[in-house]
Amino acid sequence: MSGLSLPLFRTVFSSFMLHDVEYRLRRYRLARLAAPILALATLLSPALAATPVEAIEVSARPVTQFRIGHEEKNFGPLEFVGGIEMTSSSRNFGSVSAMRFLKPGSDFIGVTDTGFWLFGSIVHDAGQRPAGVRNFRMQQMVDVNGKPADIKWEVDAEGLGVKDGVASVGFERDHRVSQFKITPDDMTMPFGNLDFLVPAHELRQNRGFETVTWSSPAGPLKGALVVVSEKSLDKAGNIFAAVLDGPRKGVFTVRREGDFDITDGAFLPGGDLLLLERSFSMARGVRMRLRRIAGDSIAKGALVTGPVLFEADMAYQIDNMEALDIWIRNDGATIVSLMSDDNQSILQRNLYLEFVLHDD
């Protein structure tokens, strides 16, 4: 404690925490009030934007077995298509927390928890297996003033929803859901923040909105935007979530099953929500699972859960699985794509995996 007495340390720490809470509340209120001004500034001052775009060479090693040492392809309703392990010499590469396809199975956008945008394209071979990544580039996010944002507290991007040329990004620590116009190679400041409905004081510092996803227009939520936190729990130990618009607008909760936390989610074409979950312990290492939530169970005030489709541990080709998207292949197959966050650690990997979901 560098010479501080314990009572004095507690006083200083308590004062800091109170100031921090007040600061975050002010930030949240001011951001909402400033949204129209930010939108106008973005339109009138395009020169405020850009941080440099870094073109990055990414090497890819094929992942041909999902269960290590076994050739089986079917895991419950999932059929393993293939994957790649990605590496790069760029110091900014990695830390992927969410990704969405702009073109099914090909062009994608993503965000990192270090405050970067990323763009690229997945390349497939003649057997429709992932084979590599091309045209990969990263760009540092800018703050509401159009300046490079490099303070972890402000740029911990975790969730991403994409619709009509707009990226809706969930940030934790400084909790917010901000919206950006998607202009690859020229991403600028947000033009507004959304009301995420969940009371801000219920969101834990490092357990905010990991899932930001648009529901299926054909489903019961009628295309509404849905957010789900990683591990912000109500008094009953359930996970806070919300439908942000549409006929079922309101806060709901997801039952926390076991020691898994939610890292991403996406809606199936029929309207059900597929959640990606992760667990870690020193004894068992990292685990992941996929859980399916019936779309018609999601509504204001509801407590939802659903069956686990598949669970994997370190006997499988997984890592810290953080990103999920769902798309339809040209042969009509429903594809579930997963991507990992290596935390920029030499002990972890950047993986991209694909599965066919057999919805019998």
C-alpha positions in Angstrom: 0.0 0.0 0.0 3.1 2.2 -0.3 2.9 3.5 3.3 -0.8 4.2 3.4 -2.6 3.1 6.6 -5.5 0.7 6.1 -8.2 3.2 7.2 -6.7 5.9 4.9 -6.5 3.5 2.0 -10.2 2.5 2.5 -11.2 6.2 2.6 -9.2 7.0 -0.6 -10.5 3.9 -2.3 -14.2 4.6 -1.4 -13.8 8.2 -2.6 -12.4 7.0 -5.9 -15.2 4.4 -6.4 -17.9 7.0 -5.7 -16.3 9.4 -8.1 -16.0 6.6 -10.7 -19.7 5.7 -10.4 -20.7 9.4 -10.7 -18.4 9.8 -13.7 -20.0 6.8 -15.5 -23.5 8.0 -14.8 -22.7 11.5 -16.2 -21.0 9.9 -19.2 -24.1 7.8 -19.9 -26.6 10.7 -19.5 -24.4 13.1 -21.6 -23.9 10.5 -24.3 -27.7 10.1 -24.8 -28.3 13.8 -24.8 -25.4 14.4 -27.3 -26.5 11.7 -29.8 -28.4 14.2 -32.2 -25.4 16.6 -32.1 -23.0 13.7 -32.8 -25.1 12.6 -35.8 -25.1 16.2 -37.2 -21.3 16.6 -36.6 -20.6 13.3 -38.5 -22.6 14.5 -41.5 -21.1 18.0 -41.6 -17.5 17.2 -40.6 -16.3 14.0 -42.3 -12.7 15.2 -41.9 -13.0 14.4 -38.2 -12.6 10.8 -38.8 -10.1 8.6 -39.7 -7.4 6.8 -38.0 -5.0 4.9 -40.2 -6.1 1.6 -41.7 -3.5 -1.2 -41.2 -3.4 -3.9 -43.9 -2.4 -7.1 -42.2 -1.1 -10.3 -43.6 -2.8 -13.2 -41.9 -1.4 -16.8 -42.2 -3.9 -19.6 -41.9 -3.3 -23.2 -40.8 -6.2 -25.7 -41.6 -8.0 -27.3 -38.7 -9.4 -30.6 -40.1 -10.3 -32.3 -36.9 -12.6 -30.8 -34.3 -12.1 -33.5 -31.7 -8.4 -33.8 -31.4 -7.1 -37.1 -32.8 -10.5 -38.2 -34.2 -12.0 -38.0 -37.6 -15.7 -37.8 -36.5 -17.7 -34.9 -38.0 -21.0 -35.0 -36.2 -21.5 -33.6 -32.7 -25.1 -33.6 -31.8 -27.0 -31.5 -34.3 -23.7 -29.9 -35.5 -21.6 -31.2 -38.3 -18.0 -29.9 -38.4 -17.1 -28.3 -41.7 -13.6 -27.1 -41.0 -11.6 -24.3 -39.5 -8.4 -22.3 -39.6 -5.9 -21.1 -37.0 -4.9 -17.6 -37.8 -1.6 -15.9 -37.0 0.0 -12.5 -37.9 3.1 -10.5 -37.0 1.0 -7.4 -36.4 1.0 -6.2 -32.8 -2.6 -5.2 -33.0 -3.9 -8.6 -34.4 -6.1 -10.7 -32.1 -8.5 -9.9 -29.2 -11.5 -10.5 -31.5 -14.7 -10.2 -29.4 -17.4 -10.2 -32.0 -17.8 -10.6 -35.8 -20.7 -10.5 -38.3 -20.8 -11.3 -42.0 -21.5 -8.5 -44.4 -21.6 -11.1 -47.2 -22.7 -14.6 -46.1 -19.6 -16.7 -45.4 -17.2 -14.2 -47.0 -16.8 -10.5 -46.1 -17.0 -9.7 -42.4 -16.7 -6.9 -39.9 -15.6 -7.3 -36.3 -14.6 -5.5 -33.2 -11.9 -6.2 -30.6 -11.8 -5.5 -26.8 -8.7 -3.4 -27.4 -10.7 -0.8 -29.4 -10.2 -1.8 -33.1 -12.4 -2.4 -36.1 -11.5 -5.3 -38.3 -12.5 -6.3 -41.8 -11.7 -9.2 -44.0 -12.9 -12.1 -46.1 -13.0 -15.8 -45.3 -11.7 -17.9 -48.2 -13.2 -21.4 -48.8 -11.7 -24.3 -50.8 -13.5 -26.4 -53.4 -15.0 -28.5 -50.7 -16.5 -25.4 -49.0 -14.1 -25.7 -46.1 -12.5 -22.5 -44.6 -9.0 -22.2 -46.1 -7.7 -18.7 -45.3 -8.3 -15.0 -44.8 -7.8 -12.3 -47.4 -7.9 -8.5 -47.4 -7.6 -8.3 -43.6 -7.2 -4.9 -42.1 -7.7 -3.1 -38.8 -8.5 0.4 -37.8 -8.5 2.0 -34.4 -11.8 3.3 -33.1 -12.3 7.0 -32.5 -14.1 8.7 -29.7 -17.1 11.1 -29.8 -14.6 13.9 -30.7 -13.2 12.0 -33.6 -9.9 11.3 -31.9 -8.2 7.9 -31.5 -9.7 6.1 -28.6 -7.0 4.2 -26.7 -8.2 4.1 -23.1 -9.3 0.5 -22.3 -12.2 1.7 -20.1 -13.8 3.5 -23.1 -13.2 1.1 -25.9 -13.8 -2.4 -24.5 -16.0 -3.5 -27.5 -17.7 -6.8 -26.9 -20.9 -7.2 -28.9 -21.8 -6.4 -32.5 -25.0 -6.3 -34.4 -25.2 -5.3 -38.1 -28.2 -4.1 -40.1 -28.8 -1.7 -43.0 -25.2 -0.5 -43.1 -25.1 0.3 -39.4 -23.0 -1.4 -36.7 -24.5 -1.4 -33.2 -21.6 -2.1 -30.8 -21.9 -3.1 -27.1 -19.2 -1.7 -24.9 -18.6 -2.8 -21.3 -16.9 -1.0 -18.4 -18.2 2.3 -19.8 -21.5 0.5 -20.6 -23.3 1.6 -23.8 -24.6 0.4 -27.1 -23.3 2.8 -29.8 -24.1 3.0 -33.5 -21.7 3.6 -36.3 -22.2 3.9 -40.1 -20.3 1.0 -41.7 -17.8 2.5 -44.1 -14.9 0.1 -44.5 -11.5 1.8 -44.4 -13.1 5.0 -43.0 -14.9 4.2 -39.8 -15.7 7.3 -37.9 -17.3 8.4 -34.6 -20.6 7.0 -33.4 -23.7 8.9 -34.5 -25.7 7.9 -31.4 -26.3 5.6 -28.4 -29.3 3.3 -27.9 -31.3 3.0 -24.7 -30.4 -0.5 -23.6 -33.2 -0.6 -21.0 -31.3 -2.6 -18.4 -30.7 -0.3 -15.4 -27.1 0.9 -15.7 -26.4 0.1 -12.0 -27.2 -3.6 -12.7 -24.3 -3.9 -15.2 -21.1 -5.3 -13.8 -17.9 -3.6 -14.8 -16.4 -6.4 -16.9 -19.6 -8.3 -17.5 -21.6 -6.1 -19.9 -23.3 -6.6 -23.2 -21.4 -9.4 -25.0 -24.3 -10.1 -27.3 -25.9 -7.5 -29.6 -27.9 -9.2 -32.3 -30.9 -8.5 -34.6 -33.7 -11.0 -34.4 -35.2 -12.7 -37.5 -37.9 -10.6 -39.1 -39.9 -13.8 -39.6 -39.6 -14.7 -35.9 -41.8 -13.6 -33.0 -39.5 -10.7 -32.2 -40.2 -9.2 -35.6 -36.6 -8.1 -36.3 -36.0 -6.4 -33.0 -32.5 -5.7 -31.6 -31.6 -7.9 -28.6 -28.8 -7.4 -26.1 -27.6 -10.0 -23.6 -25.0 -9.4 -20.9 -22.1 -11.7 -20.1 -22.7 -12.1 -16.4 -24.6 -9.2 -15.0 -27.0 -11.0 -12.6 -30.3 -10.2 -11.0 -31.0 -11.1 -7.3 -32.0 -14.6 -8.4 -28.6 -15.2 -10.2 -30.1 -14.9 -13.7 -28.4 -12.9 -16.6 -29.8 -9.5 -17.6 -30.9 -9.1 -21.2 -33.3 -6.9 -23.2 -35.4 -6.6 -26.4 -34.7 -3.0 -27.4 -37.7 -2.4 -29.7 -40.7 -4.0 -31.3 -43.8 -5.7 -29.8 -41.9 -7.5 -27.1 -39.7 -4.6 -26.0 -38.5 -4.9 -22.4 -36.0 -6.4 -20.0 -35.8 -10.2 -19.6 -33.4 -12.6 -18.1 -31.5 -15.8 -19.2 -31.1 -18.6 -16.7 -27.5 -19.1 -15.8 -26.8 -22.8 -16.1 -23.7 -24.0 -14.4 -20.5 -21.9 -14.4 -20.9 -20.7 -18.0 -20.9 -17.1 -19.1 -22.4 -15.8 -22.3 -20.0 -14.5 -24.9 -22.1 -14.0 -28.0 -25.4 -14.9 -29.7 -27.2 -14.8 -33.0 -30.7 -15.6 -34.3 -31.6 -18.6 -36.5 -33.8 -17.9 -39.5 -36.8 -19.3 -37.8 -36.5 -17.0 -34.8 -34.7 -19.0 -32.1 -31.7 -17.5 -30.4 -28.4 -19.4 -30.3 -26.1 -18.4 -27.4 -22.3 -19.1 -27.3 -21.1 -19.7 -23.7 -17.7 -20.1 -22.1 -16.3 -21.5 -18.9 -12.8 -21.4 -17.5 -11.1 -22.8 -14.5 -7.5 -23.6 -13.7 -8.4 -27.3 -13.0 -10.4 -27.9 -16.2 -9.2 -25.2 -18.6 -11.5 -23.6 -21.1 -14.9 -25.0 -22.2 -17.5 -23.8 -24.6 -21.1 -24.7 -25.4 -24.0 -23.7 -27.6 -27.5 -23.2 -26.1 -30.7 -22.7 -28.0 -33.4 -20.3 -26.7 -36.9 -20.5 -28.2 -37.7 -17.2 -29.8 -41.3 -17.3 -28.7 -40.1 -17.5 -25.1 -38.4 -14.1 -25.2 -40.5 -11.3 -23.9 -40.6 -8.5 -21.3 -40.2 -10.0 -17.8 -39.6 -13.5 -19.0 -36.9 -15.9 -17.6 -35.7 -18.0 -20.6 -33.5 -21.0 -21.0 -33.1 -23.8 -23.5 -31.3 -27.1 -24.4 -27.6 -27.3 -24.8 -26.8 -28.4 -28.4 -23.1 -29.1 -27.8 -20.4 -28.7 -25.2 -16.6 -29.0 -25.8 -13.6 -28.9 -23.6 -9.8 -29.0 -24.2 -10.1 -32.3 -26.0 -11.5 -30.3 -28.9 -10.0 -27.6 -31.1 -11.3 -24.6 -29.1 -9.9 -21.7 -27.3 -11.5 -18.6 -25.7 -14.5 -18.7 -28.0 -16.0 -15.2 -28.1 -17.7 -14.6 -31.5 -20.6 -16.2 -33.3 -22.5 -15.6 -36.4 -25.1 -17.6 -38.4 -25.5 -17.5 -42.2 -27.0 -19.5 -45.0 -24.6 -21.3 -47.4 -25.3 -21.3 -51.2 -26.6 -24.9 -50.9 -29.2 -23.9 -48.3 -27.3 -25.2 -45.3 -27.4 -23.2 -42.0 -23.8 -22.5 -41.0 -22.7 -21.6 -37.5 -19.4 -19.7 -37.5 -17.3 -19.3 -34.3 -14.2 -17.2 -33.6 -11.9 -17.0 -30.6 -10.2 -14.2 -28.7 -6.5 -14.9 -28.0 -6.2 -12.0 -25.5 -3.0 -11.3 -27.5 -1.3 -14.1 -25.5 1.3 -16.5 -26.9 -0.5 -19.3 -24.9 -3.8 -18.8 -26.8 -5.0 -19.0 -30.4 -7.1 -17.2 -33.0 -9.4 -19.8 -34.3 -12.2 -19.7 -36.9 -14.5 -22.7 -37.0 -17.6 -23.6 -39.1 -20.4 -26.1 -38.5 -23.6 -27.1 -40.3 -26.6 -27.0 -38.0 -28.9 -29.8 -38.9 -32.3 -28.5 -37.7 -34.3 -31.7 -38.0 
